[in-house]
Amino acid sequence: MKNTSTQKNSLRHVLFGSLIGTTIEFFDFYIYANAAVLVFPQLFFPGSDPTTSVIESLATFSVAFFARPIGSAVFGHFGDKIGRKATLVVALLTMGISTVCIGLLPTYASIGILAPILLTLCRFGQGLGLGGEWGGAVLLAIENAPPNKRAWYGMFPQLGAPIGLLLSGGTFLVLTDSMSPEDFMNYGWRIPFIASSLLVLVGFYIRTKITETPSFENSKKLHEEVKVPFLTLIKSYKNQLIFGTFAAITTFLVFYLMTVFTLSWANSDLGFSKRDALLIQLFSVLFFAFFIPVSALVADKIGRRKILIITTVLIVLFGFLFAYFLNSGNPVLVTAFVCIGMSLMGFTYGPLGTFLSELFPTTVRYSGASLTFNLAGILGAAFAPVIAIWFATHYGIAYVGYYLSSAAVLTLISLLVISKKVHKF
């Protein structure tokens, strides 16, 4: 029996198991982001003012970020109490079922106001699932890692974000290229949502082959578990929770400004076609994916906190370049702008999961890492596209950059004052 467990928790199983789940989860999450810009305003929020329709659609996009901390608390509780494996399986199914349901929804033309209500409920389910998925996937990797390679192991689930984004953006690109606009709006947009069920089945199979992490098993043997992890977290690790959340907000903000906001702005105000805007986004994701492992290697050498501080300073400076790049409307400059932003995103995202996980002991690590990450999602991303569009429309694109720089300053302060203690694994 012991040999079977060792085989299941081999390097291949651990890293692929953590990567496949987050890839599927982020694919599901991002196909909604693309549809919220390209499809849902017309089909679920029809109105005389296109800008209002886009803002209403993006508001449902933000619902998932409020569901994610709830998912963190619920799945985190069971992940810290009964184990990582079972919790990860249920989180994956929650996300998958919600996504398939979106692909089956009738539109506003068919059932009126009930259509956006059902869409919002399904989006809530997506957020609930992802709120439980991310923390467990990161712990699956780093709780099996050698001490000197935690950031390297921890970056594998982080790679699920760019891979999921490439798959989702690529899927929409293929569909828009191969179908007429009418067919795409009638039924083509549903294909990626329904097809995600196949990916979920693959992920489910892989997850059932993984056993618990050594850190969790040791904690159970020593009877270290706490009765209610969430309450222990609030009582004993309040500072880590607060400063960890603010330390992560810029990661979310820079990402959603580079993806959802830029896709919307390029399509609606810069005159780019949907296809060109998607191509720019997909190209920039390659930079995001490349710098995740680079940042992890550096983080294992100089420390997670130090590389996050350096990258955050660069993001502060990057915020002042928004007007120069985006006001030009030049495709080359816009592409360079998004690629720079996504490179910075890779540098901050790569070591982030490891950094947040090391703030908490094993008994509350699932809850703690998940909550900090997903609370940061509310503050840094839930309304980021809507706020950015409002700033750009009323004050100019430069103020979107100031918005990012201000958030980065807050993150920088949090990184400087947060506890440097790393809990044992």
C-alpha positions in Angstrom: 0.0 0.0 0.0 2.8 2.4 0.8 4.5 1.7 -2.6 1.3 2.6 -4.4 1.0 5.9 -2.6 4.6 6.7 -3.5 4.0 5.9 -7.1 0.9 8.1 -7.2 2.7 11.0 -5.6 5.6 10.8 -8.1 6.9 14.1 -9.6 4.9 13.4 -12.8 1.6 12.9 -11.0 2.1 15.9 -8.6 3.0 18.5 -11.2 0.7 17.3 -14.0 -2.1 16.9 -11.5 -1.7 20.5 -10.2 -1.3 21.9 -13.7 -4.2 20.1 -15.4 -6.8 21.2 -12.9 -5.9 24.9 -13.0 -5.7 24.8 -16.8 -9.2 23.5 -17.0 -10.5 25.9 -14.3 -8.9 28.9 -16.0 -10.1 27.9 -19.4 -13.6 27.8 -18.1 -13.1 31.1 -16.3 -11.6 32.9 -19.3 -14.1 31.7 -22.0 -16.6 33.7 -19.9 -14.3 36.7 -19.9 -14.1 36.6 -23.8 -17.8 36.1 -24.1 -18.5 38.9 -21.7 -16.9 41.3 -24.1 -17.7 39.7 -27.5 -21.1 38.0 -27.1 -23.0 38.6 -23.8 -23.7 42.3 -24.2 -25.8 41.7 -27.3 -27.4 38.4 -26.3 -28.0 38.8 -22.6 -28.0 42.6 -22.1 -29.4 44.2 -25.2 -29.9 47.9 -25.0 -29.7 51.1 -27.0 -26.4 52.1 -25.5 -23.6 49.6 -26.4 -21.3 50.9 -23.6 -24.0 50.3 -21.0 -24.5 46.7 -22.4 -20.8 46.1 -22.1 -20.7 47.4 -18.5 -23.7 45.3 -17.5 -22.1 42.2 -19.0 -18.8 42.9 -17.2 -20.7 43.3 -14.0 -21.8 39.6 -14.2 -18.1 38.9 -14.9 -17.3 40.4 -11.6 -19.8 38.3 -9.7 -17.3 35.3 -9.8 -14.8 37.3 -7.8 -17.2 37.7 -4.9 -18.0 33.9 -5.1 -14.3 33.0 -5.0 -13.7 33.9 -1.3 -16.8 31.9 -0.4 -15.4 29.0 -2.3 -12.1 29.5 -0.5 -13.8 29.4 2.9 -16.0 26.4 2.1 -13.5 24.3 0.2 -10.6 25.5 2.4 -12.4 24.2 5.4 -12.7 20.7 4.0 -9.3 20.9 2.4 -7.7 21.6 5.8 -10.0 19.1 7.6 -10.4 16.1 5.4 -7.7 16.5 2.8 -6.6 18.2 -0.4 -7.6 15.4 -2.9 -11.4 15.1 -2.3 -11.7 18.8 -2.1 -10.0 19.4 -5.4 -12.2 16.9 -7.1 -15.4 18.6 -5.9 -14.1 22.0 -6.8 -13.3 20.9 -10.3 -16.8 19.5 -10.8 -18.5 22.6 -9.4 -16.6 24.7 -11.9 -17.3 22.3 -14.8 -21.0 21.9 -14.3 -21.5 25.7 -14.0 -19.6 26.3 -17.3 -21.5 23.7 -19.2 -24.8 25.2 -18.0 -23.8 28.6 -19.4 -23.4 27.0 -22.8 -27.0 25.7 -22.5 -28.7 28.9 -21.4 -31.5 30.6 -23.4 -30.8 34.2 -24.3 -32.7 37.4 -23.4 -34.7 37.2 -26.7 -36.1 33.8 -25.5 -36.8 34.3 -21.8 -36.3 38.0 -21.1 -34.8 39.1 -17.7 -34.5 35.6 -16.5 -31.6 35.0 -19.0 -29.1 37.4 -17.3 -30.2 36.2 -13.9 -29.4 32.6 -14.8 -26.2 33.7 -16.4 -25.2 35.4 -13.1 -26.0 32.3 -11.1 -23.8 30.2 -13.3 -21.0 32.7 -13.1 -21.3 32.5 -9.3 -20.9 28.8 -9.6 -17.7 29.3 -11.7 -16.3 31.6 -9.0 -17.2 29.1 -6.2 -15.3 26.3 -7.9 -12.2 28.4 -8.8 -12.1 29.7 -5.2 -11.6 26.2 -4.0 -9.4 25.0 -6.9 -6.5 27.3 -6.9 -5.3 26.9 -3.3 -5.6 23.2 -3.4 -3.6 22.9 -6.6 -0.8 25.1 -5.3 -0.6 23.1 -2.1 -0.6 19.8 -4.1 2.6 21.1 -5.7 4.5 22.9 -3.0 3.7 20.5 -0.2 5.4 17.8 -2.2 8.4 20.0 -3.1 11.9 20.1 -1.7 12.6 23.3 0.3 14.9 24.8 -2.3 12.4 24.2 -5.1 9.1 25.3 -3.7 8.7 28.3 -6.1 9.6 26.0 -9.0 7.0 23.4 -8.0 4.5 26.1 -7.1 4.7 27.7 -10.6 3.2 24.6 -12.3 -0.4 25.3 -11.2 0.2 29.0 -12.0 1.0 28.0 -15.6 -2.6 26.9 -15.8 -3.6 30.5 -16.2 -1.8 31.3 -19.4 -2.5 27.9 -20.9 -6.2 28.2 -20.1 -6.2 31.7 -21.6 -4.4 30.5 -24.7 -7.0 27.7 -25.1 -10.0 29.9 -24.5 -8.7 32.8 -26.7 -7.6 30.3 -29.4 -11.0 28.6 -29.4 -12.9 31.9 -29.8 -10.4 32.9 -32.6 -11.0 29.6 -34.5 -14.7 29.9 -34.1 -14.9 33.5 -35.3 -12.7 32.7 -38.3 -14.6 29.6 -39.3 -18.1 30.7 -38.8 -20.2 33.6 -40.1 -20.9 36.3 -37.5 -24.6 35.3 -37.5 -23.8 31.6 -36.8 -21.3 32.5 -34.1 -23.8 34.7 -32.3 -26.6 32.1 -32.8 -24.8 29.0 -31.5 -21.0 29.1 -32.1 -20.2 30.9 -28.8 -21.8 27.9 -26.9 -19.3 25.4 -28.2 -16.4 26.1 -25.9 -18.7 26.1 -22.8 -20.2 22.8 -23.6 -16.9 21.2 -24.9 -15.2 22.1 -21.6 -17.1 19.0 -20.2 -14.5 16.8 -22.0 -11.6 18.6 -20.2 -13.4 18.3 -16.9 -13.6 14.5 -17.3 -9.8 14.3 -18.0 -9.1 16.5 -15.0 -11.4 14.3 -12.8 -9.6 11.2 -13.9 -6.2 12.7 -13.1 -7.3 14.0 -9.7 -8.6 10.6 -8.6 -5.1 9.2 -9.1 -3.4 11.5 -6.6 -3.1 10.9 -2.9 -2.7 13.4 0.0 0.4 15.6 0.4 3.1 14.6 2.9 2.5 17.8 4.9 -1.2 17.2 5.4 -0.6 13.5 6.3 2.0 14.5 8.9 -0.3 17.1 10.3 -3.0 14.5 10.7 -0.7 12.0 12.4 0.4 14.6 14.9 -3.2 15.6 15.5 -2.5 19.3 14.7 -5.7 19.9 12.9 -7.9 22.8 14.2 -11.7 22.6 14.7 -12.7 25.5 12.4 -9.8 26.6 10.2 -11.5 29.8 9.1 -12.0 31.0 12.7 -8.4 30.1 13.6 -7.2 32.0 10.5 -9.1 35.2 11.5 -8.0 34.9 15.2 -4.3 34.0 14.8 -3.3 35.0 11.3 -5.1 38.2 10.7 -2.1 40.2 9.7 -1.0 37.6 7.2 -4.5 37.5 5.7 -4.7 41.3 5.4 -1.3 42.1 4.1 -1.2 39.0 2.0 -4.4 40.1 0.3 -3.0 43.6 -0.5 0.2 42.1 -1.6 -1.7 40.2 -4.3 -4.1 42.8 -5.6 -1.8 44.3 -8.3 -1.3 40.8 -9.8 -5.0 40.7 -10.5 -5.3 44.3 -11.6 -2.5 44.2 -14.2 -3.8 41.0 -15.6 -7.4 42.1 -16.1 -6.4 45.5 -17.5 -4.2 43.7 -20.0 -6.9 41.2 -21.0 -10.5 42.1 -20.5 -10.1 45.9 -20.5 -7.6 46.1 -23.3 -9.7 43.6 -25.4 -12.8 45.8 -24.9 -11.0 49.1 -25.4 -9.2 48.0 -28.6 -12.4 46.6 -30.0 -14.7 49.5 -29.1 -12.6 52.7 -29.0 -9.4 52.0 -31.0 -11.2 50.5 -33.9 -9.5 47.1 -33.9 -11.5 44.1 -35.2 -12.4 41.4 -32.7 -10.0 39.1 -34.5 -7.0 41.5 -34.3 -7.7 42.2 -30.6 -7.8 38.5 -29.8 -4.6 37.9 -31.8 -2.8 40.6 -29.8 -4.1 39.1 -26.6 -3.0 35.6 -27.5 0.5 36.8 -28.5 1.0 38.6 -25.2 0.0 35.5 -23.3 3.2 33.8 -24.6 5.2 36.4 -22.6 3.0 35.7 -19.6 3.7 32.0 -19.8 7.4 32.4 -20.5 8.1 34.6 -17.5 6.3 32.4 -15.0 9.0 29.7 -14.9 11.7 32.4 -15.2 10.4 34.2 -12.1 10.1 30.9 -10.2 13.8 30.1 -10.8 14.8 33.6 -9.7 12.5 33.4 -6.6 14.1 30.1 -5.5 17.5 31.9 -5.6 16.8 35.4 -4.2 13.4 34.8 -2.4 9.8 35.1 -3.2 9.2 38.4 -1.4 12.2 40.1 -3.0 11.2 39.3 -6.6 7.6 40.5 -5.9 8.9 43.8 -4.5 11.1 44.4 -7.6 8.3 43.5 -10.0 5.8 45.7 -8.2 8.1 48.7 -8.5 8.3 48.1 -12.2 4.5 47.9 -12.4 4.3 51.3 -10.6 6.4 52.8 -13.4 4.5 50.9 -16.1 1.3 52.6 -15.1 2.6 55.9 -16.3 3.0 54.5 -19.9 -0.6 53.8 -20.6 -1.3 57.1 -22.4 1.8 56.9 -24.6 1.0 53.4 -25.8 -2.8 53.3 -26.0 -3.6 56.8 -27.2 -1.4 56.2 -30.3 -3.8 53.5 -31.6 -0.8 52.1 -33.4 -1.1 48.2 -33.5 2.6 47.8 -32.9 2.7 50.0 -29.9 -0.5 48.5 -28.5 0.9 45.0 -28.9 4.2 46.0 -27.3 2.2 47.6 -24.4 0.2 44.4 -23.7 3.3 42.2 -24.0 5.2 44.3 -21.5 2.2 44.2 -19.1 1.9 40.4 -19.4 5.6 39.9 -18.9 5.3 41.8 -15.6 2.3 39.7 -14.8 4.4 36.6 -15.3 7.0 37.8 -13.0 4.6 38.6 -10.2 2.3 35.6 -10.8 5.0 32.8 -10.9 6.1 32.9 -7.2 2.8 34.3 -5.8 1.2 31.0 -4.9 4.3 29.8 -3.0 4.6 33.2 -1.3 1.0 33.2 0.0 1.2 29.5 1.0 4.3 30.1 3.1 2.5 32.7 5.2 0.4 30.0 6.9 0.9 26.6 8.7 -0.4 23.4 7.3 -3.5 23.3 9.5 -4.9 26.5 7.9 -2.8 26.7 4.7 -5.6 25.8 2.3 -8.0 28.3 3.8 -5.3 31.0 4.3 -3.7 30.9 0.8 -7.0 30.6 -0.9 -8.6 33.5 1.0 -5.7 35.9 0.5 -5.6 35.1 -3.2 -9.4 35.4 -3.8 -10.0 38.4 -1.6 -7.3 40.1 -3.7 -9.3 39.1 -6.7 -12.3 41.1 -5.4 -10.1 44.2 -4.7 -7.9 43.9 -7.7 -10.1 42.5 -10.4 -13.8 42.3 -9.7 -14.6 45.8 -11.0 -11.3 46.5 -12.6 -12.6 46.4 -16.2 -15.6 48.6 -15.3 -13.5 51.1 -13.3 -11.0 51.3 -16.1 -13.6 51.9 -18.8 -15.1 54.6 -16.6 -11.7 56.3 -16.0 -10.8 56.1 -19.7 -14.2 57.4 -20.8 -14.4 60.3 -18.4 -10.8 61.3 -17.8 -8.7 59.7 -20.4 -6.6 56.6 -20.7 -3.8 58.0 -18.6 -6.0 57.7 -15.5 -6.3 54.0 -16.1 -2.5 53.8 -15.7 -2.6 56.0 -12.5 -5.2 53.5 -11.2 -2.8 50.7 -11.7 0.2 52.6 -10.2 -1.8 53.5 -7.1 -2.7 49.9 -6.5 0.9 48.8 -7.0 2.1 51.3 -4.4 -0.4 49.7 -1.9 0.9 46.3 -2.8 4.5 47.5 -2.4 3.8 48.8 1.1 2.2 45.5 2.1 5.1 43.5 0.8 7.5 45.6 2.8 5.6 45.3 6.1 4.4 41.7 5.8 5.9 39.0 8.1 9.0 37.3 6.7 8.3 34.1 8.7 8.0 31.0 6.6 6.0 28.2 8.2 7.3 24.6 8.2 6.1 22.2 5.6 
